[in-house]
Amino acid sequence: MNLDFTDEDRTFRQDVRDFLLGALPDDLRRRMIARDHLGKDDIVRWQRIMNAKEWAVPAWPVEHGGQPWTPTQRYIFQEEMALAHAPEGSPFNVNMIGPVICKFGTDAQKARFLPATANIDIWWCQGFSEPGAGSDLAAIKTGAVRDGDDYILNGQKIWTTQAQHADWMFALVRTDNSGRKQQGITFLLLDMHTPGITIRPIPSIDGISDLNEVFFDDVRVPIANRIGEEGKGWDYAKHLLGHERSGIARIGLSKERLSQLRRLEVDLGACGVLDARELARLRRKLAEVEVELRALELTQLRVVAADAQGGGANSAASILKVKGTELQQRMTELIAELAGPAGLAMPEHDDGDAADWIAAAAPYYFTMRKVSIFGGSNEIQKNIIAKTVLRL
Ligand SMILES: Cc1cc2nc3c(=O)[nH]c(=O)nc-3n(C[C@H](O)[C@H](O)[C@H](O)COP(=O)(O)OP(=O)(O)OC[C@H]3O[C@@H](n4cnc5c(N)ncnc54)[C@H](O)[C@@H]3O)c2cc1C
């Protein structure tokens, strides 16, 4: 297995870097560095710049706007995006519903939804979790009953990220209660402006109001908006969750965070905020994180190399999710530790935004608690690893 980059890969990396340097608006870059929360308008603006370059949905099939890149080039692209401080597009559009419609949608659904999804003319939200059906997702109860050419929906979803912005939701609903709970689940696309939908915000620990409950009260959804066959929704959901988890390690992002921590270490050492013992302790912690990050990167590259040779990467997605999110959280702990009393004495950073990102340390620490919960909690991923990798 060859883990080296080829000359072609290096040229590709430079092309991506050059493009991002010119295309990423400066205000977005600065706000990303400061860990400012980006709103819908910011994400849409950036995704449309990327879509004009035909790079908004590179992992989709080429006939639907994807790029004929190798798995290695896709990896390089993700890494360069993070290193350039470029925002990620809407994961619901790019990594979740887009690939499902590409693979399982009808021609009419592809024509109607794919171009609008790539350009975020439609903002999607994910209606999977329910009270009592998170880790045990197959326990969903929201019911859909046929009535002529429609289904009629009643029930509730929870933790629906950005439902308040969404034009459409992709949802799992129950159409049959008779067999195993994984059977009888159907995958529907529904217009969020349909009468009978109520959205109620859930306040969260990071102060950002992005989570919601969504209630359905006799909501009509045309049967034409069903993905694939009735009762086969669990298969389509598994395909979607595989895509959701594989990008979740976000190694490029962690690398970028680590280099910010390294810069902070130099600044704090230079201005004497940390004494020699504190600096030594910090350096040891950073070295530990760096070693783990390098090991994770090599694991990711092994997956990429296996993928390039046609091998399956599914069982590795859980490992990458657990380790990747643990490292992301470790970085936020270190940043919060450093930003405490030391933040007040920080000298201006060379790009002038150090004070901003010190101020953002606590909200960032709180917001990143979520990464070990969503996309399937880390405890559940460990169960999957125990079964599929360790064969316990
Ligand atoms: C910020 C955020 C955004 C989210 N966005 C969305 C969204 O847009 N759409 C959507 O559909 N969902 C979303 N979710 C929901 C998310 O998928 C669920 O929270 C997650 O699957 C866990 O389910 P739960 O919250 O019901 O917890 P539970 O399933 O009740 O789990 C509670 C705890 O028990 C542990 N646990 C449960 N079962 C086991 C087991 N068998 N073995 C070991 N440990 C176990 C879990 O790991 C967890 O620590 C979001 C969640 C968060 C935090």
The ligand as a Tripos MOL2 file, in Angstrom:
@<TRIPOS>MOLECULE
LIG
   53    58     1     0     0
SMALL
NO_CHARGES

@<TRIPOS>ATOM
      1 C1        -25.6950   19.1980   18.2280 C.3       1 LIG1
      2 C2        -26.5260   18.0620   17.7280 C.ar      1 LIG1
      3 C3        -27.1110   18.1520   16.4790 C.ar      1 LIG1
      4 C4        -27.9250   17.1190   16.0220 C.ar      1 LIG1
      5 N1        -28.5380   17.2690   14.7980 N.ar      1 LIG1
      6 C5        -29.4040   16.3220   14.3820 C.ar      1 LIG1
      7 C6        -30.1320   16.5120   13.1620 C.ar      1 LIG1
      8 O1        -29.9830   17.5320   12.4610 O.2       1 LIG1
      9 N2        -31.0140   15.5650   12.8070 N.ar      1 LIG1
     10 C7        -31.2310   14.4310   13.5320 C.ar      1 LIG1
     11 O2        -32.0230   13.5960   13.1180 O.2       1 LIG1
     12 N3        -30.5550   14.2230   14.7070 N.ar      1 LIG1
     13 C8        -29.6610   15.1480   15.1440 C.ar      1 LIG1
     14 N4        -28.9730   14.9710   16.3370 N.ar      1 LIG1
     15 C9        -29.3260   13.8240   17.1660 C.3       1 LIG1
     16 C10       -28.2430   12.7930   17.3160 C.3       1 LIG1
     17 O3        -28.1520   11.9720   16.1980 O.3       1 LIG1
     18 C11       -28.5780   12.0040   18.5940 C.3       1 LIG1
     19 O4        -28.4480   12.8990   19.6810 O.3       1 LIG1
     20 C12       -27.6770   10.8180   18.7950 C.3       1 LIG1
     21 O5        -27.9280    9.8280   17.8340 O.3       1 LIG1
     22 C13       -27.8630   10.2130   20.2220 C.3       1 LIG1
     23 O6        -29.2030    9.9570   20.4670 O.3       1 LIG1
     24 P1        -29.9230   10.5210   21.7810 P.3       1 LIG1
     25 O7        -29.6360   11.9720   21.9230 O.co2     1 LIG1
     26 O8        -31.3580   10.1050   21.7160 O.co2     1 LIG1
     27 O9        -29.2130    9.8000   23.0020 O.3       1 LIG1
     28 P2        -29.4690    8.2960   23.5210 P.3       1 LIG1
     29 O10       -29.5810    7.3710   22.3530 O.co2     1 LIG1
     30 O11       -30.6080    8.3380   24.4840 O.co2     1 LIG1
     31 O12       -28.1280    8.0260   24.2680 O.3       1 LIG1
     32 C14       -27.8430    8.5760   25.5650 C.3       1 LIG1
     33 C15       -26.4570    8.0880   25.9840 C.3       1 LIG1
     34 O13       -26.4550    6.6520   26.1110 O.3       1 LIG1
     35 C16       -25.4540    6.0870   25.2720 C.3       1 LIG1
     36 N5        -25.9670    4.8390   24.6710 N.ar      1 LIG1
     37 C17       -27.1690    4.6630   24.0770 C.ar      1 LIG1
     38 N6        -27.2880    3.3940   23.6380 N.ar      1 LIG1
     39 C18       -26.1280    2.7530   23.9570 C.ar      1 LIG1
     40 C19       -25.6280    1.4400   23.7540 C.ar      1 LIG1
     41 N7        -26.3430    0.5180   23.1050 N.pl3     1 LIG1
     42 N8        -24.3720    1.1520   24.1810 N.ar      1 LIG1
     43 C20       -23.6170    2.0880   24.8170 C.ar      1 LIG1
     44 N9        -24.0410    3.3620   25.0490 N.ar      1 LIG1
     45 C21       -25.2830    3.6970   24.6270 C.ar      1 LIG1
     46 C22       -25.2040    7.1200   24.1750 C.3       1 LIG1
     47 O14       -23.8980    7.0140   23.6600 O.3       1 LIG1
     48 C23       -25.3660    8.4300   24.9570 C.3       1 LIG1
     49 O15       -24.1800    8.7400   25.6580 O.3       1 LIG1
     50 C24       -28.1410   15.9670   16.8110 C.ar      1 LIG1
     51 C25       -27.5090   15.8730   18.0530 C.ar      1 LIG1
     52 C26       -26.7210   16.8940   18.5180 C.ar      1 LIG1
     53 C27       -26.0820   16.7810   19.8800 C.3       1 LIG1
@<TRIPOS>BOND
     1     1     2 1
     2     2     3 ar
     3     2    52 ar
     4     3     4 ar
     5     4     5 ar
     6     4    50 ar
     7     5     6 ar
     8     6     7 ar
     9     6    13 1
    10     7     8 2
    11     7     9 ar
    12     9    10 ar
    13    10    11 2
    14    10    12 ar
    15    12    13 ar
    16    13    14 ar
    17    14    15 1
    18    14    50 ar
    19    15    16 1
    20    16    17 1
    21    16    18 1
    22    18    19 1
    23    18    20 1
    24    20    21 1
    25    20    22 1
    26    22    23 1
    27    23    24 1
    28    24    25 2
    29    24    26 1
    30    24    27 1
    31    27    28 1
    32    28    29 2
    33    28    30 1
    34    28    31 1
    35    31    32 1
    36    32    33 1
    37    33    34 1
    38    33    48 1
    39    34    35 1
    40    35    36 1
    41    35    46 1
    42    36    37 ar
    43    36    45 ar
    44    37    38 ar
    45    38    39 ar
    46    39    40 ar
    47    39    45 ar
    48    40    41 1
    49    40    42 ar
    50    42    43 ar
    51    43    44 ar
    52    44    45 ar
    53    46    47 1
    54    46    48 1
    55    48    49 1
    56    50    51 ar
    57    51    52 ar
    58    52    53 1
@<TRIPOS>SUBSTRUCTURE
     1 LIG1         1 GROUP 0 **** ****
